[in-house]
Amino acid sequence: MTEITAAMVKELRDATSAGMMECKRALQETGGDFDEAVKLLREKGMASAAKRAGRETSEGKVAVKIEGNVGAIVAVGCETEPVSNNDDFKAFVEKALATVFEGVDPSSLEGERVELAAKLGENIQVAGTKRMEASGDEVLSSYIHPPGKVAAVVHTRGGDPEAARSLALHLTFARPTYTSRDEVPQTLVDAEREILSNSEDVLSKPENVREKIIEGQLNKKFFGEAVLRDQTWYRADESTSSVAKYLEERGIELIDYAWYAVG
């Protein structure tokens, strides 16, 4: 039987980042064959990564890149904050960002994602990506809220570029689900209306005013929270109107946007 030395174990550990005992067992199982031991550890690591894939990714990073008329945003999730600050994890985030920026499908990084998950021992997932391209007088603006767990990119036309950037900041604060009411599924509106109809707050009022109360609460608590154009502008010192009104007053046309958050 081949003697497994400490130097062999260390060499395998340096190459794979696996644990010392895992490296020793892999070398024992492969009769000291370094290449076979690396292969075995990777196979085991990928199997473990598959098991981890169902675990929640409650941490991570969101990154943005805007150069010329092209912008990209990516969100990559992990399980813990230390891993989100790991150099290998951050390098993967930057590679994912560059991939999306170049217009390449991020699924091309699947093999690297699986290997990274195996190496770091956590579920690593590309949670969201978007690429935008501006033309003519259109503008791309962004905002990343420190320490990089939420960010937004907006694609606009007209108005002051700083006001457009403020819209990106609003997105990271208000985090809308829809852009306009037209996008909200009617089934969701009906379900919310039913909940409000049966609430103590509504049932305690006279029947002749209940419908008005329901409509008011739908506008304020449902559309006013979930729909971007209905949301109240995030800075009361700038505007107490809706986002739609804010953009109209400043001559800004919203073409597209994306925001992502992790953690």
N, C-alpha and C positions, 0 to 999 in steps of 0.2 A: 504494500500500500504506500502511495506517495505521501511523504511527510509534508503537512501543511504548516509552513513557517509563518511567523508573525509578519515578515516582510511581504509574503505573498498576500496575506490578508489585508495588509495596509495598501498594497498596490491596487487590489480589487476595490477596496473601499474608496480610494481616491478617484478611481475611474467611474464608479457607479453611485457614490454617496449613500450606499446601503449601510446598514448597521454592521458592526464588527462580527457579531455572531452569525448574522445572515450570510456575510461574506465567507466566513469559515465553513458553514454548512454547505454553501454552494460549491466551494472548492473540494470539500469532502465528497459530495455527490458526483462531481465530475472528474474525480481522480486527479485534481490539481490542474486541470486544463483551464487556463485563464479565459480564453475566448468562449468556451462552453459555459463557464461560470458566469460570465457577463450576460450571455444569452439567457441562461436560466433565471438570473436575477431580474432581467427585464421582463421576461414572461410572467414571473410572479408579481412584479410590480404592476404590470398592466392589468392583471387579474384583480389585484387589490384596488387599482384605480377604478375598475368597473364596479366593484362593490361600493366604493365611495361615491359613485356618481349620483346616488339618491340623497346624499346628505346635503343639508342646506348650506348655501354659500351666502353667509351674512356679512362678509367683508369683501374687500377688493379695491380696485382702482378704476377710475374713469379718466380717459385721456382724449385730448383733442389736438388736431393738427389742421392749420389753415395756411395754405401757401398759394399766392396768386388767386385764381378763381376756383380753387378746389378746397373742400373742407371734409374732414372725417372725424367721427367720434366713435369710440369703442368703450365698452364696459366689460371688465373681466372680474368674475367673482371667485372668492376663495372662502375658507371657513374661519380663519383667525387673522387678527391684525398683524401679528409678527410675520406671517407668510405674505401678507399684502405689502410688507416693506422689504421682503427678501429680494436680493439683487436678481436672482433667476426669474422670479415672478414678474418683477418690473420690466425685465428685458423682454419677456414674453408679451407683456402688455404693449410695449413699444413696437414689437414686431407685428402684432395684430393690427395696431394702428397704421403702420406703414403699409401693410397688406391691403387694408380697406382703402387707404388713401390712393393706392395705385390702381384701384378698381378690381382687385383680385378677390375671389370668394374666400372668406376667412376659414371655410371648412377645409381649405388646403393645409391648415395648420393642425388638423386633428391629431396626427401622429405625435407632434411636438407637445400638444396639450396633454395627451395621455401620458407621455413620458414625464412631463413636469409634475403631473398629479402623483405619479408613482414615486418620483424623487422627493417631493415635498410632503408626501403623506396626507394630502388633503384633496377634496373635490375641487377641481379647477374648471370653471365654465366660462365660455364667452357669452356673456349675458345679453349683449346687444351691440349692433353696429349700424352705422349709416354714413353714406357718402353723399355729398352735395356738390353741385357744380353751378357757379354763377356765370352770367353773361351780361354784356352791355353795362348798364349802370347799376346792376344788382350787386348786393353786398353780402358777404358772409361775416358773421360776428360770433363771438363765443364768450363763455364765462365758465371758469372752473373754480368751485368753492373749495378752499383749503380744508382738509389735506388731500383732496382729489377723490372724494367719494361720490360727488355729484357734479355734473357739468351739463352744459347745453350749447348747441349751435343753432343759429337762426339764419335764414336766407330771406333777405328783404330787398325792397326796391324803394328808393326815395327817402326823404327826410334826413335827419341828422344821424350819422353813424353811431354817435354815442347813445342816442335814444334807442337805436336798434340793439346795441350791446346791453342796455338796461333791460330789454325784453329777454335776453338770454339769462340775465340775473333773475328776473321775475320767474322764469321757468324753473330754475333750480330751487326757488322758494315755494312756489305755488303748486308745482308738479301736476299739471292737468292730465286728464285721461283722454279727453277729446278736444278738437280744435273748435268745432261749432256744434250747435244743437242737432243739426242734420245728421251728425255721425252717431248720436246716441241711439242705441237700439230701443225701439218702442216698448219691448218687453221689460226693459229695465225701468223705463219711465212709469209704466203701468204698475210694476211691482213697488216702486217707491211711493206712488200715489196711494196704493192700497195700504202700505205701512202707515203713511201719514193719516189716512182716513180712520184707521183703527187706533191711533195714538190717543192717550189721555188728554193731551193738549188740545186736540181737535174735538173729541167727543164731549168735552166739558163746555164747549161753546154752543150757542143756539144754532139750530140747523140751517137757518137762512144765511149764516155767515161762514159756515164750515168750508164750502167750496173755495171761497175767496182766501181763506187762511191756508188751505192746502196749496193753492196756486202760488201764494206768497212764499211758502216754505220750499216748494219745488224750485222756484226761481233763486232763492237765497242759499238754501242748504244743499240742493242737489246740482242744478245747473251752475250755480255760482261757485261751487267748489270743483266740479269735475270738468267743466267746459272752459277752455282758455279764454275765448272771447267774452264770456260772461263773468269771468273772475274780476274782482276788484283789484286795481293796480296795486302792487305790493308796497309802494311808498306813498303814504298819505300826504307827505309834504310836496310831492310832485303832482299827484292827481288822486281824487277820490272817486273817479269814474271807473267804468269797466275797461278792460284791456282793449276791446274793440274801439271804444271812444278815445282812449289814449292814442292809439295808432292813427285813427282818423284825424285827430287834432294836429298831429305832428307829420301828417302826410306820408306815413309809412305803410307800405303794402307788404303783408306777410305772405311769402311764397311757400316756405317750408320751414320745419324746425325738427329738432330731436333733443330729448333730454334723457339721461340715464342716471340712476343712483344705485349704489351698493352700500350695504351696511345700514 
